[in-house]
Amino acid sequence: MRTVHSEQLPQSVSDLEVEIVERKGLGHPDSIIDGACEAVSIALSKYYLDNFDVIFHHNVDKGLLVGGKSEASFGGGKVTEPIFILVAGRATDVVPFHGKDEQVPVATLAKGAIAGYIEGTMRFLDPKKHTRVDTMIRPGSRDLVDVFLRKQAMPIANDTSIGVGFAPLSPTENVVFEVEQLLNSAKFKTRYPAVGEDVKVMGMRVGKKLNVTVAAAMVGGKVKDASEYKSIIDDVRSEVDDLVAKSPLDVNVRLNQADDAKHGSYYLTVTGTSAEQGDDGNTGRGNRVNGLISPMRQYSMEATAGKNPVNHTGKLYNAVALQAAEKIAGEVKGVREAYVRILSRIGSPIDQPQIASAAVVLEKGTKLSAVKSEVEGIIDDQLADIRKITKLILEKRIILF
């Protein structure tokens, strides 16, 4: 019997006078290292499945990106010192199989996965020329490996972790998310190849007024001079203005505010990311599992990227909580906003958390007693079906950062 709970919250995040929301785009250093760690986890998982029909113990959720050095300029530039990427963690490297010990090429798989992720994400960041990759992935401790390998129908939690999800997104959150998605869409890059992948969007709402600050790394090789730079920035701002005009909020957009034409200072890069010179990255410092950083919300600080997708509840519970919250907010009549909080206990089946708790903001006239059974039933169903999350993660059908 699962411990499922529900309670009522007094107000929605949209009722607050002030709301602040951030999204770090896919080329931000924190997002790059999140993506690198997750790529390693997926590569290991697929190797284990292809060769042994089971995913073995691994957690590669400790990553560091150390920015390089570059000389960016209009019409070109060069990276003078490569970006250093380090992924560390634990992974099963020897598997007893058919009477003999099979070696798993963990380091080779990891480095190949990182290079592949960068190639598939960044147009101008060449993993061979612009990055130096290393790994420090060691075998897991015996107790965690044993927990992972216990022969039970339901995997056993290998950590005591918190997962939190909420829904729906507020108008502020929608604007912040959609602006980054626009600037990093394939169609947009075709029209504006000078806009790099390192796009950071910060939204601050006061009442009904929303100020959006966008920092977009520009690729110097795609901009001939300051005049063209200004023209591109003006066009990009116009595109963003058209997008946010659909919002119910009064939105004001500012783009690359640190530029100083008088002193010849512009947000120029060689590769489209500040990681080449201006910034570093750490796994888990970026977006939460729904792709946003929303400090006015309830959320977990767990890094989802790189954790194994079978029994690490720091990953699974964040995904399950988000799906449950979205289902509650979308299907339960009278629910305006939903939060789902799930806490595991190491050594217990992953479908049996210590508690799975919902907090809901209700429409005027709706009582908790009228929705309690349906809300808790959705959470119970999501936990009962938790094993489906592994497949969705491996197929990249769930946003993790």
C-alpha positions in Angstrom: 0.0 0.0 0.0 1.5 3.3 -1.1 1.5 6.4 1.1 -0.2 8.9 -1.1 -1.2 12.3 0.3 -2.8 15.5 -0.9 -3.3 19.0 0.4 -4.4 22.4 -0.7 -2.3 25.5 -1.4 -3.7 29.0 -0.9 -2.5 30.6 -4.1 -1.0 30.1 -7.6 2.5 31.4 -8.6 0.7 33.7 -11.0 -1.0 35.4 -8.0 2.3 36.5 -6.6 3.3 40.1 -7.2 6.8 39.1 -8.3 7.8 36.1 -10.3 11.3 35.3 -11.6 12.1 32.5 -14.1 15.2 31.5 -16.0 16.1 29.1 -18.8 19.6 28.2 -19.9 19.7 27.3 -23.5 21.3 24.1 -24.9 24.6 25.9 -25.6 25.0 27.3 -22.1 28.0 25.7 -20.3 25.7 24.2 -17.6 23.5 22.7 -20.3 26.5 21.3 -22.3 27.8 19.5 -19.3 24.3 18.2 -18.4 24.0 16.9 -21.9 27.4 15.3 -21.8 26.6 13.4 -18.6 23.2 12.3 -19.9 24.8 11.2 -23.2 27.2 9.0 -21.3 24.4 7.4 -19.3 22.4 6.6 -22.5 25.5 5.2 -24.2 26.2 2.9 -21.3 22.6 1.9 -21.0 22.4 0.9 -24.6 25.7 -0.9 -24.5 24.5 -3.0 -21.5 21.2 -3.7 -23.2 22.7 -4.6 -26.6 25.3 -6.9 -25.1 23.8 -8.3 -21.9 20.0 -7.6 -22.2 20.0 -5.6 -19.0 21.1 -2.1 -17.8 23.8 -2.4 -15.2 24.6 -0.1 -12.3 26.0 3.3 -13.3 25.7 6.9 -12.2 27.7 9.5 -14.2 26.1 12.7 -12.8 29.3 14.5 -11.8 30.5 16.7 -14.6 32.7 19.8 -14.9 33.2 22.0 -17.9 36.2 24.4 -17.7 35.9 27.2 -20.2 38.7 27.6 -22.7 40.2 30.7 -24.3 39.3 32.4 -27.6 39.9 35.4 -29.7 36.5 36.2 -31.2 36.2 38.9 -33.9 33.9 40.1 -36.7 34.4 37.8 -39.7 36.1 35.0 -37.7 38.3 34.4 -34.7 39.9 31.3 -33.2 39.8 29.2 -30.0 43.3 29.4 -28.5 42.8 27.0 -25.6 40.2 24.2 -25.7 37.3 23.7 -23.4 38.0 20.9 -20.9 35.1 18.5 -20.2 35.4 16.0 -17.3 32.7 13.4 -16.6 33.1 11.4 -13.4 31.0 8.8 -11.6 30.5 5.1 -11.3 29.8 2.3 -13.8 29.9 -1.4 -14.1 33.0 -2.2 -16.1 33.2 -6.0 -15.7 30.1 -8.2 -16.3 30.1 -12.0 -15.6 28.4 -13.3 -18.7 28.2 -16.9 -20.1 30.8 -18.2 -17.8 33.4 -15.4 -18.2 34.1 -11.8 -17.3 33.3 -9.4 -20.1 35.0 -6.0 -20.0 32.9 -2.9 -20.7 34.8 -0.2 -22.6 33.5 2.5 -20.3 35.9 5.3 -21.1 35.7 4.7 -24.8 31.9 4.7 -24.8 31.9 7.8 -22.6 34.2 9.9 -24.7 32.4 8.9 -27.9 29.1 9.8 -26.4 30.3 13.2 -25.3 31.8 14.0 -28.8 28.6 12.8 -30.4 26.4 15.0 -28.2 28.5 18.1 -29.0 28.4 17.4 -32.7 24.6 16.9 -32.6 24.0 20.1 -30.5 26.5 22.7 -31.5 27.0 23.9 -35.1 30.4 25.5 -34.7 31.9 23.8 -31.7 34.2 21.0 -33.1 34.8 18.4 -30.3 38.1 17.4 -31.9 39.5 21.0 -32.3 37.7 22.9 -29.5 37.4 20.5 -26.6 39.5 18.2 -24.5 37.5 15.4 -22.9 38.5 13.2 -20.0 36.6 10.8 -17.8 37.1 9.4 -14.3 34.5 6.7 -14.1 35.2 4.0 -11.6 33.3 0.8 -10.5 30.4 1.3 -8.1 30.6 0.4 -4.4 29.6 -3.2 -3.7 26.5 -2.3 -1.7 25.0 0.0 -4.4 25.8 -2.6 -7.1 24.1 -5.3 -5.0 21.0 -3.1 -4.6 20.9 -2.6 -8.3 21.2 -6.3 -9.1 18.7 -7.8 -6.7 16.4 -10.1 -8.6 13.0 -8.5 -8.0 10.1 -7.6 -10.3 10.4 -4.0 -9.3 13.9 -2.3 -9.2 15.2 -1.2 -5.7 15.9 2.4 -5.1 19.6 3.0 -4.9 19.3 6.4 -3.1 17.1 8.3 -0.8 16.1 11.2 -3.1 13.4 13.8 -3.7 11.5 14.3 -7.0 9.2 17.3 -7.6 7.1 18.3 -10.5 4.6 21.1 -11.1 2.0 22.0 -13.8 0.9 24.0 -15.7 3.5 26.5 -16.6 2.7 30.1 -15.8 2.5 32.7 -18.5 5.9 33.9 -17.4 7.4 30.4 -17.6 5.8 29.9 -21.0 7.4 33.1 -22.4 10.9 32.3 -21.0 10.8 28.7 -22.3 9.4 29.6 -25.7 11.9 32.4 -26.4 14.8 30.1 -25.9 13.1 27.4 -28.0 12.5 29.9 -30.8 16.1 31.1 -30.9 17.5 27.6 -30.8 15.1 26.1 -33.3 16.5 24.7 -36.6 14.3 27.1 -38.7 15.5 30.1 -36.8 19.2 29.1 -37.2 18.6 28.8 -40.9 17.4 32.4 -41.0 19.9 33.7 -38.5 23.0 31.5 -38.5 24.9 34.1 -36.5 22.9 33.4 -33.4 24.8 30.8 -31.3 23.3 28.0 -29.2 24.3 29.7 -25.9 21.0 31.5 -25.2 20.1 32.5 -21.7 16.6 33.9 -20.9 15.6 35.6 -17.7 12.1 36.7 -17.0 11.0 39.0 -14.2 7.3 39.7 -13.8 5.9 42.4 -11.6 2.2 42.4 -11.6 1.3 42.1 -15.3 4.5 43.5 -16.7 7.2 41.0 -17.7 10.7 42.1 -18.5 12.7 39.5 -20.5 16.4 39.7 -20.7 18.1 37.6 -23.4 21.8 36.9 -23.7 22.5 35.3 -27.1 26.1 34.4 -28.0 26.8 35.6 -31.6 29.1 33.8 -33.9 31.7 36.2 -35.2 32.4 34.3 -38.3 28.8 34.9 -39.4 28.9 38.7 -38.8 31.1 40.9 -41.0 31.1 44.1 -38.9 29.4 46.1 -36.1 26.7 47.4 -38.5 25.6 43.9 -39.5 25.7 42.8 -35.9 23.3 45.6 -35.0 21.0 44.7 -37.9 20.9 41.1 -36.8 20.2 42.0 -33.2 17.4 44.3 -34.3 15.8 41.6 -36.5 16.1 38.9 -33.7 14.5 41.3 -31.2 11.7 41.8 -33.6 11.1 38.1 -34.0 11.0 37.7 -30.2 8.6 40.6 -29.9 6.3 38.9 -32.4 6.4 35.7 -30.3 5.8 37.3 -26.9 2.9 39.4 -28.3 0.7 36.4 -27.9 1.3 36.4 -24.1 -1.5 37.8 -21.8 1.3 39.7 -20.1 2.8 43.1 -21.1 6.2 41.9 -22.2 9.3 44.0 -22.8 12.3 42.3 -24.3 16.0 43.3 -24.0 18.7 41.5 -26.0 22.4 41.5 -25.4 22.3 44.4 -22.9 26.0 44.2 -22.1 27.0 45.3 -25.6 28.7 48.7 -25.7 29.1 50.0 -29.3 30.9 53.1 -28.1 33.7 50.9 -26.7 33.5 48.3 -29.4 32.3 45.6 -27.0 29.9 42.9 -28.3 28.8 39.4 -27.3 30.9 37.7 -29.9 32.1 34.1 -29.9 33.9 31.8 -32.2 31.8 28.7 -31.5 28.4 30.0 -30.3 29.0 29.4 -26.6 30.5 31.4 -23.7 32.2 28.1 -22.7 35.0 29.0 -25.1 36.1 31.9 -23.0 33.6 33.5 -20.6 32.0 30.8 -18.4 32.3 27.3 -16.9 29.7 24.6 -16.2 28.6 22.1 -13.6 26.1 19.2 -13.9 22.9 20.1 -12.0 23.4 23.8 -11.9 21.1 24.5 -14.9 17.5 23.8 -15.7 15.3 21.5 -13.6 13.5 18.5 -15.1 10.9 20.7 -16.9 13.6 22.8 -18.6 13.3 25.9 -16.3 14.7 27.4 -13.2 11.7 28.7 -11.3 12.7 29.8 -7.8 9.2 30.8 -6.7 8.1 27.1 -7.2 8.7 24.0 -5.2 11.3 21.9 -6.9 14.1 19.4 -6.3 17.8 20.3 -6.5 18.7 16.8 -7.8 20.7 16.6 -10.9 18.8 14.4 -13.3 21.4 14.2 -16.1 23.7 11.2 -15.9 21.9 9.2 -13.2 20.9 5.7 -14.3 17.3 5.5 -15.7 16.5 2.2 -13.9 16.6 2.7 -10.2 18.1 6.1 -9.4 15.1 7.9 -7.9 16.8 11.2 -8.1 16.1 10.9 -11.8 13.0 8.8 -12.0 11.0 10.6 -9.3 11.5 14.0 -10.9 10.2 12.6 -14.2 7.3 10.8 -12.6 6.4 13.8 -10.4 6.3 16.1 -13.5 4.1 13.6 -15.5 1.7 13.2 -12.5 1.5 17.0 -12.0 0.7 17.6 -15.7 -1.9 14.9 -15.6 -3.6 16.3 -12.5 -3.6 19.8 -13.8 -4.8 18.8 -17.2 -7.5 16.3 -16.2 -8.9 17.0 -12.8 -11.7 19.5 -13.0 -11.3 22.3 -10.5 -7.5 22.0 -10.2 -5.8 25.2 -11.2 -2.2 24.2 -10.3 -0.6 21.0 -9.1 2.7 20.1 -7.4 3.8 16.5 -6.8 6.5 15.7 -4.3 7.9 12.1 -4.0 10.5 10.9 -1.5 12.3 7.5 -1.9 14.0 5.3 0.6 17.2 3.5 -0.4 16.6 -0.3 -0.5 12.8 0.0 -1.1 11.1 -0.8 -4.4 10.9 2.3 -6.6 7.1 2.1 -6.8 6.9 2.3 -3.0 8.2 5.7 -1.9 8.2 6.9 1.6 5.5 9.4 0.5 4.0 10.7 -2.7 2.3 14.0 -1.9 0.3 16.4 -4.1 -0.4 20.1 -3.3 -3.0 21.7 -5.4 -4.3 25.2 -6.0 -8.1 24.9 -6.6 -10.5 27.0 -8.7 -12.9 29.1 -6.6 -15.7 27.0 -5.3 -13.8 23.7 -5.6 -13.2 21.8 -2.4 -10.2 19.5 -1.8 -12.6 16.7 -0.8 -14.1 16.8 -4.3 -10.8 16.2 -6.1 -8.7 14.3 -3.5 -9.5 10.8 -4.7 -8.8 11.6 -8.3 -5.6 13.4 -7.5 -4.2 10.6 -5.4 -5.4 8.0 -7.9 -3.3 9.6 -10.6 -0.2 9.6 -8.5 -0.8 6.0 -7.5 -1.2 5.0 -11.2 1.9 6.8 -12.2 4.0 5.1 -9.6 2.5 1.7 -10.5 3.6 2.3 -14.1 7.0 3.8 -13.1 9.1 1.3 -15.1 7.9 2.9 -18.4 10.0 6.0 -17.5 13.2 4.1 -18.3 12.2 3.6 -21.9 11.1 7.2 -22.3 14.4 8.5 -21.0 16.4 6.2 -23.3 14.3 7.4 -26.3 14.9 11.1 -25.2 11.2 11.7 -24.9 11.4 13.4 -21.5 13.0 16.8 -20.9 15.6 16.4 -18.2 17.3 19.8 -18.2 
